[in-house]
Amino acid sequence: MNRQELVWNFTAAYAIFKRDTRVFWKEIRGNLIRILGQPLFFLTVFGLLIPRMSIGFESSYTKILVPGVISMTTMLGSMRSVAGEIALSFDHNEEIRSHILLPISMWALSLEKIVYGMFQGVFSGASVLVISLLMFPNVLSLTVINLVVLVLVFMASGIIFGGLGLAIGSTFKPPEIMFEVMFVIMMPMMFFGATFYPITEIIEINKAFFYVTLGIPLTYISEAIRSLVAPQTGALSLTISLIGMVVALVIFVPLGIWGFKNRAIS
């Protein structure tokens, strides 16, 4: 690919990205309800109410919970938005077909969808982070350097799960099947991806399940965020978490591009 084609692909992908983000801001009220509804319930019930009840929960559990809820939100924000948009567009409004007809390569168009997933992941994670800082001002510790790294983790999470969402939305049809498949994939990651506990607690219960947890990409997002905002609760080092995220990027970005290209030319 020569320089002129590269510039054209970038320009076209950027124009589509601007259009996608403009639609996102236009529908911001519904998007905020979708993004913040579930995390707010988790933070309120498990972070505020249960630790104050005499049922065995310690108040320090909030430090474990909040990073997990943030990581879970970045996953849901990016995966659901990309998978849902792709599946519904291919099946109903044919919007994606009009993008395919543009003079833009399939890899550039698929990367735009993944970058849009990254935008959703960063927005979702940052929104819940702000709410968490307001709800639990004495729980999280965040320096400027850690904040910068945290944004990079949000970006990585958005790309990983944007790629996975692109693969799911492009592969499974009709949309009803796609949403069922996405639910089956998301639920185990939500509850077993080190969101509600550090993974070291699992090894005492079942070593086999501990290794299964290490195979879930959300585990590394949760532990990375935990090490940045509540370092005393982290089980994995930031270095190991970053390696896990790089491996997930190498797997899910090509998988998303491959799935989209196959669906686009079918």
N, C-alpha and C positions, 0 to 999 in steps of 0.2 A: 504494500500500500504506500503510495507516494504522499508527500506532505500535503498537497492540495486535498486529496481524499480524506486524510486524517483531520484536517481543519474543518472540512465540510461535515464529517461525521460528528465531530465535537460540537459544531454550531447547531446542527439539527437536534442532537441529543439535549443540548442545553435549552433549546427552545421548547422541547417537549417537557423537560423538567420544570421550566418556568410555568408552563401551562398546568402541570400536575400540582405544583405548590400553590398556584393561584386558586385552583379548585379547593385545595385543602383549607386555605385561609377563608375562602368564601363559605365553607361549611364548618367553620371552627367550633360553633356551639355543639353540633352533633359529634364532632371529633373529640372534643374535650370530655363529653359524657362517655363516649366509647373508651377513651384512653384512661380517664381518671376514676371512673365508677368503681370498677373492681378493686384497684389498689387502695382506694379510700376505705372500702369496707374492711379489707385485710388490716390496714394500718390502725383503724379505729378499734376493731374487735380484738385483734391479737397484740397490738402495740399499746393501746391505751386502757382498754377495759379488763382483759383477762389478767395482765400482770398485777392489777390492783385487787384481784379476787383471791380468796384463800383456797385455791385449788391446785397449788403446787407450781405455778408458773412464777419464775423470778423476774423482777423488773429488768434485769440485765438481758433477758431474752429479746427485748426490743432492739438491742444492738445487733443481734443475729438476724432478726426478722427484716428490718428496714432495708439493708442492702439486697436481700433476696427479693423483696417486692419490687425494688427498683429494677433489678436485672430481669425479672419476669415481665415487667411492663415494657422494657425495650424489646424483648422478644415478641410479645403480643402485638405491639404497635407496628413493628416492621413486617412480621410474617403475615398477619391478617390483612394489612392494607395491600400488600403486593399480591398475595394469592387471591384475595377477593376481587381486586380490580382486574387482574388478568383473566380469571375464570369467567367473571360476569361479562367482561368486554368481549371475549371470544364468543361467548354463547348467546349474548343478547344484543347489545347496542353496536357491536362491530367497530367500536372506536379504535381498538388496537389494530384492526385491519387497515384503517386509514393511515395509521402511523407506519405500518409495514409497507404501504405503497409509496411512502416518501423515499427520496433518494438517500437512504441511510442504510448502513450495513446492519445485519441482524445482531451482531455482537455489540455494536454501539447502542442499539435500541434496548437490548436486554440489560446492558450495563446501566442505562438510564433508569430502568425500573428498579435495579438493585440500589442505585444511588438514592432514588426516591425512598426506598425502604430504609436506607441509612438516615435520611432526613427524619422519617417517622420515628425511628429508634432513638435518635438524639433528642427530638422534641418530647417524646414520651418519657424517657429517662430523666431529662432535665426538669420536666414538670413535676414528676413525683419526688425528685430530689428537693426541689424548692418547698413543696408541701411538707416533706419529712423534716426539713430544717425548721419549719414553722411549728410543726406539731411536737417535735422532739429536739428542742434547741440544745439540750445538754447531753444528748446521746451521740450525735455524730461529730467527729472531728475532721475538719477539712482545711488543708493548707492550699495556697495558690498553686503550687506545683502539683499536688494531688488532684486539684480541680482540673488542671490541664490534662493530666493522664486519664482522669475519669471521663472527660469528653471523648478522648481517643478510644476508650473502652466502649462508650456508647456508640461511637461510629463503627467500631469493629462488630459489635453486636448487631447493629442495624444492617450491615453488609452481609454477615453470616446468615441471619434469619430472613433478610430480604432475598438472598440467593435461594434459600430453602423454600420460601414462599413462592418464588418465581417457578421453581421446579414443580411444586405441588399444583399450583394454579394452572400450569401449562400441560401437566401430564394427565390429571384426572378430570373427567367430564362425564356427565353434566355438572354444573356448579354444586348441586346437592351432594353428589358423591365427593367432590373436592372438599366441601366443608366437613363431611364426615371423616375423611382421611386426615384433614388438618386437626380435627378435634382429637383423634386417636393419637396423633403425634405430639400435640401440644400438652395434653393432660399429663402424661408421664414426665415430660420435661419440667412442667410447672411444679410438680410435687416431689420429683426425685432429682432435680437439678441443683441441689444444695441451696434451695431458696429458703427453706424453713429450718435448716440446721446445717452446721459445718459438716463436711463429709467425714471427718475423723470420728464423729460420733457413730457412724454407721459401721465402721470396721469392728467395733466391739460387739455388734449384734450379728453381722453376717458379712464375712470377707468377700464372698462371691458378689453380693449386692453392692459392696463398696466398689469393686472393679467395674460393675455395670454402670454405676454412677459416674465413674471416670470417663465412660464413653459417651456421656451426654454433654453436648457443647455448652448448654446453659450453666453447667457446673463451673466452668472456667470463668464465665461472665460473673456469676454470683460471687465466687471467691475473689476475683480481681476487685470488684466493687467493695466487698467486705474488707479487703486488705487496705483499701484507700480511705474509706470513711469510718471504719471501726476496726483498726488493725489488730487489736487484742483478741478479736473473735475469729480471725481468718485461720483456715486450716492449711491452705496451699499458699506458697509464696507467690508474689506477683510475677516473678519470672516464669514459674511453671504455668501459671494461669495464662500468661501471654503466649507461651509456646502452644498451649492447648487451643487458644483462639486462632493462631496462625494455621494450625493443622485444619481447624474447622473452615477457615477461609479458603484454603487450598481445595477442600472437598466440595463445599456448597456453592461457591461462585461458579466454577466450571459446570457443576451439575445444573444450576439454574439457567445458565446460558445454553447448554445443550438441550434442556427440556423446552425452552422457549423457541429455539430454532427449529426443533422437530415439529412443534405445534404450529408454528408460523407457516411452514412450507407444506403442511398436510392439507 
